[in-house]
Amino acid sequence: MAATAIVAGINPWVATGMAIIAGAATGWVTAFLAVRCGILHLLASILTMIAAFSINIRIMGRPNMALLGEDTILTPFEMMGDAMYVRPLVVGVLVLISAWFVVRLLNSDFGLGLRATGVNARMVKAQGASTSFYTYFCLALSNGFVGFAGALFAQTNSFADVTSGVGTIVVGLAAVILGQTLIPGRKIWVAVTAVIVGSVLYRLAVAFALSTGMFGLQASDLNLVTAVLVAAALIAPKIKGNLKAKKVVKPAKSKAVSQPGNTGNAA
């Protein structure tokens, strides 16, 4: 959406806003299928994703589109210095602003309702709140962020491709698990920070493994590296839990051995 609008001569910021609205609309459709039509949540998201793939091709008119020479939201900042450093800096600032918004929202009373709906929808209904409204809002908001991320990706890489989002769910899952394993915590800002750190570390790990030729890996082994890192991210929490359990058991055993027996006292 954003790439097509930019090529058509629309202001990059307006084009990015259009991408956010399109993403929110996609999330609303997913919520509609799940809430109103009673379709399983995961299946509803898959159906929406399949439909969005064809819609994107229809909007773009072709599978991919180049943005070389087009003005983007990064163009004014690139004039201030080397694009190699300016682009990550601008994207980082936008990520921090988005993270601040999410933390403020989830820490509010309304955000408490959102979190409660995800944890225990029955309890929310018992309190007289509308879980359907929270579901619609949360999916629209989250997919709006997805649209925002897609618009940034297209503008930072100077191209848009309909296959860019393939496998993103797996990558996102691995990044979240990796971040929460490295930075555990129950506070909202800690969880958001963990997600951001996990995403960055995951991408750095993939880039490092492929660029250095570690274990003879090549660019064609991207899916293999992704699978290995996802598996490692899924196994890491279990290993960490087992280590904690062993640490708890050892002091308990040593304490039990150090206590005097009751046989001599009974005698």
N, C-alpha and C positions, 0 to 999 in steps of 0.2 A: 504494500500500500504506500509506504513512505517513498520508496524508490520510484514508483510510477508517478507519484505526485511531484517529486523533485524534477524528474525528467520533463514533466508537463509544464514546468516553470513556476510551480507553487513554492512559496516561501518554505525553507527547510523546517522551521519551527512549526509552522502550520501543518506541514506534511507529517511531522513526528506526532503532532496532536491527533491527526487523522488515523495514524497507525494505532495510537493508544485507544481511540474510540472503537476502531475495528476489532482490536483484541478484546476489549470489554464486551462488545456485542457477541463475540464468539463464546466468551465465558457465560454470558447470559443464556445463550442457546443451550450450552451444556447443562446449566442449572435447570432450564425448562424441561429438557428431556429427562433429567433425573427426578425432579420434584413433581412436575405436573403429569408427565407421561409414565412415571414409575419405572424407568429403565435403570438398570444397575449403574452406579456411578462410574465405574471404570469403563463399562461398555459405552455409556453416554459420551465420555470424553474421547474414546476411540472413534466413535461415529462422527463427532464434530471435527476431529482432526482429519479424518479421511475427506470429509466434505470441504474443509478449509484448503486442503491441498489443491483441489480442482478450482476452487474459487480464486486462489492466488494466481494460478496460471491464467484464468480468465481475466483478472485485473491487469496482470503484467503483459498479457498478450503473447508471452513466450516463457520458457522455463527459467531463463536468467536475464539479467539486465545490468549493464555497466553504468557506473556513476562517475566515470573519469571526466574531469573537466567541469562537473556540475558543482554548484555551491551547496554546501551542507552546513549543519550547525557548527561544525568544527572549522570551517573556512576562516572566520574572523580571528580565531585563536591561533591558527596555523601561521598567520602573518606575523605573529609575535616572536616566533622561534622555530626551531626544528620540529617538523611534524612528528618525527620519531618519538620525541619526548612530550610534545604538547598533547597528542591524541590520548595516550594513557592517562595523563594528568586530568584532562577535561572529563573523560569517562569516569575516572576515579571520583571526581567531585560530584558528578551526577549520581553515582552509586551511593555515595555518602548521604546525599540529600534524600534519596529514595529510602535508604535505611533509616534515617532520622524520622521520616514520615511514618514508616511502618511501626517503629518503636513507639512513637507518640500515639498512633492509632490503637495499637494493641494494649497499651497501658491505660487507655481511657475506659470509661464505663461501657461505651459501645463496643470497644475492643474486647472487653471481658465477656460480653455476650457472644461475640464471634468465636472466641476461644472455647467458651462453654459449649457452644453448638457442636464444635468439632470433637469435644471430649465426651459429652453426655447430652445428646439432643433431648432425651426424655426429661431430664431435669429442667432444661430450658423451657420446654412446653409446660411443665408443671408450674413454673413461675409466671406463666401467662405471656411469654415472649413468642415471637414468630420465628421459628427455625427456618421456614421457607425464605423469609426476607433476608436473614443472615446468610443463607446459602447463595441466594441470587447476588447479594452484594459482594460476598467474598470471592466468588468465582469471577464476577465481572472485574473486580479490582485486581485480582491476581493475573488474569489474562490481559488486563490493561498494561500491567508491568511487562508481560511477555511481549506485547506489541511494541512497547517502548524499547525493550532490549533488542528486538528484531530490527527496529528502525536505527538504533545506534550501531548495531552490527553491520548493517548495509552501508551506513555512511562512513564508518571507520575503515571498512575494507574496500570501499568504492565499487561494490557490486552487490546484487541481490540474486539469490538462487532459491528455488522452491524446495530444494533438497537440503538446504542448510539446517533445517530443524530436525532432520532425521536422526534419531538416537539421542536427542537432547534430554528426554525423560530419564534415560539410563545414566547419562552424564550428571544430570542434576541430582539424582538419587545418590550417586557415588560421592558427589561433592558435599552434599548435606551430611551424609554419614561420616565422611572423613573429617569434616569440620567439627561435628559434635563429639567425635572420638578424641580429637586433639584439644578441643576447648569445651569441656563439659560444664554444664550450668543450667539452672532452671529459670534464670531471669531472662526477660525478653531481649534486652540489648546484648546479652551474652550469646543467646541463640542466633540472633541476626548476625553478630560478628563472626560466629562460628561458620555460618553458611557462606559468608563472603570470603573468609580465609580458606575454607575448604575448596571453594570454586577456583580461587587463584592457584592454590597449591596443586590441585588436580591438573589444571592446564599446564602449569610449569613442569609437572612430572611427565606428562605426555610429550611436551616439547623437548625436554631434556633427553628422554629415552630415545626419541626418534632422531634428534639432531646429532647426538654423540655416537650413534651407531652402537649403542650398548647391546651386548649379546647378539650382534649382527643384525639388529632391527633396521628396517627400511620404512620409507613413507607408506608403502603398501601394507605395512603391518599395523596400521592405526587401529583397526578394529580389534586386533589381538591385544594390543597394549591397553585399549579401553576395557576389554573384558577382564584382563588380569587386575587392573587397578580397581575395577568395580568389585571383583571377588575379594581383593585385599581389604577394601573399605567395608565390606559386609562381614568379613571374618574378624577384623580388628576389634570390634566391640565385644565379641564373644571371648577372644583371647584376653582382653583387658579385664573382663568380668571374672574369668577363671583365675587370673593372677591375684585379683583382689580377694577372692574367696580363699585362696591358699594362704594369703597373708593373715586373714582372720582366723583360719583354722589352726595355724602353727602357734600363735600366742595362746590360744585356748588349750591346746594340748600341753604346752610347756607349763602352763599354770596348774593344770590338773595333776601333772607328775610331781610338781614341787610341793603340793599339799600333802601333809602327813596322813597316813591311813588311819582308819578307825579301829583296826583289829587290836592294836596294843592297848588303846584306851578301854576297849570293851573287856579285855583281860584284866 
